């Protein structure tokens, strides 16, 4: 399984707890998990403070790939829909999908721009894509049409 998570320990806050739990517990159910996440060095805000308490040190069966932006020497076509700061992460995801041919790709959001990876993954793999929208109220900000 390939787990794509923008927020992942040592990012603190609610955004990193769920993907950390997936990575911690799914190996005990027989899943080999590779996590692709952003690097540890970035501007932190109120909701993604540095918190090592959710780190997965010593958890068997989990590989964590951190993308420092920008990745040196990487030049490739931009992935439509991904902001500039997420392009390198997106390219690493596509590289890993091609190399490892996972059964499942789990994309945990927010941020919702990670949904831009769905179509490129579909073009190169038959992997099942699971999109974790986390909280049911998240789509309140995605109205199809305005309501009163």
N, C-alpha and C positions, 0 to 999 in steps of 0.2 A: 504494500500500500504506500502510496505517496501522499503525504499530508502537506498541504500548502497553507501556511499561516503567517500573516503579516505580523501579528502580535504573538509572541512566544517567549517564554522565560529566557533571559532575565527581565523581560518586560513584565511589569507588575500590573495589577488591575484585572478586571473581569475579562477583558479581551484575551488574555493569555491563559487563564485557568482552564477553559474548556479544551483547547488544543493540547495543553499539557496533560490533561486527564486522558484524552484519547491516546496520546503517545505512551503514557505510563501504563495503562491497563490493557490496551488491545494486544500487546505481545503475549500476555498470559492466555489469550484466547487463540493463539496460533498465528497472529499476523506479524509479518516483518514490516517495520515501518521506517520510511525515510522521510524526514521533515525538511522542508525548504522554507526558510524564513529570512528576514532581513538581518543584517549584521547587528552586533551588540552596540556599536558606536553610532549613535544618531541623536538628533535633538529629541529630548523627552518632554512630554507635556504632563498635564495634570493626571491624565488617565493611563499613562504608560511609564510610570516611575520605575526605577531600577530596583528589582526585588529578586534576590537569588533563592528565595524559599521554595519556588516551584521548579527549580532546576532538576534535570533528569540525570544527574551524575550517577553512574553505575547501573542504569536501567538497561538490561540486556535486550538486544533485538531492535534498538532504535539508533538510526544514524541521523545526525543533525547537520544540515548543510546551511551555513550562514552566508548571505550575500552581502558583501561590503560594496556599497555603491560609490563610485563606479568600479566595476571589475576591470582591472587593467588589461589592455590588449584585446578586449572584446569589441568587435565592430560587427554589427549585423543590422538587418532591417528592423525598424521599430514595429512593435506589436500594437496594432490599433486599439485604442481604448485604455491603454495603460499610461499613467503619467510617467514623465521622464525618470523620476526617482524609483520607479518599479520596473523599468525595462530590463535591467540586469537580472532581477529575480525572475521575471517572466521567461527570459531566455534560458536561465538555468533549469527552470521547470520543464521547458520543452526539450532541452538536452537530456535531462534525466528520464523523461517519458520515453524518448527514443532509445536510450541506452538500456534501461531496466525493464521496459515493457510491463508496467505494473498491471495487476488485475483491477485495482481501484485507485482513483485519484480523488482524494477528499479535499475540497477547497472550503476552508472555514472563513467566513466573512463577518464582520467588516474588516477592512474597507471593501465596499461593493465593487470597486474597479477591478478586483481580482476575477470577477465574472468574465472579463475580456479574455481570459485564458481558456475558456470552455471550447470555443470554436477551433482555435489552433491545436488544442489537444485532440479534439475529434478528428482533425485532418490527418494526424500522424499515428493514432492509436485506437484500438478497439476497447480500451479500458473503460470500465464504468466510471462515470463522473458523479460524485455526490457533492451537492452544494449545501453546506451547513449555514443557514441564515441566522442561526443562534436564536434570537428572541422573536416571538411571533409578532411583536409590534413593529419590527423593523420596516415592514413594507408600508407603514403609514406614510412614509416619506416618498413613496413611489406611486402616487395616484395615477390611475389610467385617465380619469377625468375629475374635474373639481366637484366637490360636493358642498352642500351648504352646511 
